[in-house]
Amino acid sequence: MRIIWNEKDPIYLQLHQYLAQLILQGVIKQGDALPSVRQLAVEQHVNPITVSKAIAMLVDDGIALKRRGLGMFVAEGAAEQLKIQLRDRFLAEEWPSIHQRISLLGLSVTDLLKEPS
């Protein structure tokens, strides 16, 4: 699957988000190997160093583990850990502006919970 790149975020961050999404969706499960740096670089038409940086972020976050000579693997509890990290990031970075917009528009909880028409 090809990533549709955006102009505002660095490519390594978009790759990180792509891999995180695959883990959250269960496409790559706990204990599964992550795609290799070379494979992702060719597949997504990006520099292998960029891919390495994205995978290193997953390792730093405790989402992926390096098994010497075997590659990178999804850590135990990775999906739950990702959910916690993404919730925290959403609440800290995105929610304040969303909340402000909701307040400005005078929307209620009932308005927000209505099914879209």
WOFENBEL-V269771 format. One record per residue. N is the residue number from 0. PSI is psi in whole degrees, -180 to 180 (* if undefined). NEAR is the number of other ideal C-beta (glycine too) atoms within 12 Angstrom. Layout:
# WOFENBEL-V269771
n->N psi->PSI near->NEAR
n->N psi->PSI near->NEAR
This chain:
# WOFENBEL-V269771
n->0 psi->129 near->14
n->1 psi->138 near->13
n->2 psi->139 near->25
n->3 psi->108 near->11
n->4 psi->146 near->19
n->5 psi->163 near->12
n->6 psi->-17 near->8
n->7 psi->-26 near->8
n->8 psi->146 near->16
n->9 psi->150 near->18
n->10 psi->-41 near->26
n->11 psi->-35 near->29
n->12 psi->-39 near->22
n->13 psi->-37 near->27
n->14 psi->-42 near->37
n->15 psi->-47 near->35
n->16 psi->-37 near->28
n->17 psi->-48 near->35
n->18 psi->-40 near->40
n->19 psi->-41 near->31
n->20 psi->-42 near->22
n->21 psi->-37 near->28
n->22 psi->-45 near->35
n->23 psi->-37 near->25
n->24 psi->-8 near->15
n->25 psi->9 near->14
n->26 psi->-42 near->17
n->27 psi->118 near->29
n->28 psi->165 near->19
n->29 psi->129 near->22
n->30 psi->-15 near->19
n->31 psi->153 near->23
n->32 psi->141 near->21
n->33 psi->155 near->39
n->34 psi->148 near->30
n->35 psi->158 near->18
n->36 psi->-47 near->30
n->37 psi->-45 near->17
n->38 psi->-48 near->17
n->39 psi->-40 near->36
n->40 psi->-44 near->23
n->41 psi->-47 near->15
n->42 psi->-42 near->19
n->43 psi->0 near->26
n->44 psi->49 near->15
n->45 psi->167 near->26
n->46 psi->137 near->19
n->47 psi->-30 near->23
n->48 psi->-37 near->17
n->49 psi->-43 near->26
n->50 psi->-44 near->33
n->51 psi->-39 near->25
n->52 psi->-41 near->25
n->53 psi->-44 near->38
n->54 psi->-36 near->36
n->55 psi->-35 near->23
n->56 psi->-40 near->28
n->57 psi->-38 near->39
n->58 psi->-46 near->24
n->59 psi->-34 near->16
n->60 psi->-4 near->27
n->61 psi->16 near->19
n->62 psi->-33 near->38
n->63 psi->153 near->36
n->64 psi->143 near->25
n->65 psi->125 near->22
n->66 psi->109 near->16
n->67 psi->126 near->8
n->68 psi->-9 near->6
n->69 psi->-31 near->12
n->70 psi->-160 near->21
n->71 psi->140 near->33
n->72 psi->152 near->26
n->73 psi->128 near->36
n->74 psi->159 near->27
n->75 psi->134 near->16
n->76 psi->16 near->19
n->77 psi->-43 near->32
n->78 psi->-43 near->26
n->79 psi->-41 near->18
n->80 psi->-41 near->23
n->81 psi->-44 near->33
n->82 psi->-44 near->19
n->83 psi->-48 near->18
n->84 psi->-44 near->27
n->85 psi->-37 near->24
n->86 psi->-48 near->16
n->87 psi->-44 near->15
n->88 psi->-42 near->18
n->89 psi->-48 near->17
n->90 psi->-33 near->15
n->91 psi->-38 near->13
n->92 psi->-38 near->13
n->93 psi->-41 near->15
n->94 psi->-42 near->16
n->95 psi->-43 near->13
n->96 psi->-34 near->14
n->97 psi->-45 near->16
n->98 psi->-44 near->16
n->99 psi->-43 near->12
n->100 psi->-40 near->14
n->101 psi->-44 near->16
n->102 psi->-45 near->13
n->103 psi->-35 near->10
n->104 psi->-7 near->12
n->105 psi->32 near->9
n->106 psi->144 near->16
n->107 psi->170 near->11
n->108 psi->-40 near->8
n->109 psi->-44 near->8
n->110 psi->-43 near->12
n->111 psi->-28 near->16
n->112 psi->-4 near->9
n->113 psi->145 near->10
n->114 psi->139 near->7
n->115 psi->145 near->6
n->116 psi->* near->3
